[in-house]
Amino acid sequence: MDKYLRTAAVLHDLLGGTGNIVSLAHCVTRLRLTLIDRAQVDDTALRAHPAVLGVLERDTFQIVVGPAAVTPLAAALAQLLADS
């Protein structure tokens, strides 16, 4: 398992799993998610994860991971969601 898939698996669980994630997209530096229940997110652990540079709540729940990691991490998380 590569590092992006491992990181995506941890983020997936911290976000409440497949049942809590409605949609996933990304921009240049952020994963953008629509969640069913914001209360299912483990904020403390998510913010403490070394891959997470920040968390923002706007029209979507956004996890800042940086430009180098965002595309492969989004692909790995999408793969996990599709496989679930």
Secondary structure as GFF3:
##gff-version 3
##sequence-region A 1 84
A	DSSP	alpha_helix	3	14	.	.	.	ID=ss1
A	DSSP	three_ten_helix	18	20	.	.	.	ID=ss2
A	DSSP	beta_strand	21	26	.	.	.	ID=ss3
A	DSSP	beta_strand	30	35	.	.	.	ID=ss4
A	DSSP	three_ten_helix	38	40	.	.	.	ID=ss5
A	DSSP	alpha_helix	43	48	.	.	.	ID=ss6
A	DSSP	beta_strand	54	57	.	.	.	ID=ss7
A	DSSP	beta_strand	61	64	.	.	.	ID=ss8
A	DSSP	alpha_helix	70	83	.	.	.	ID=ss9
###
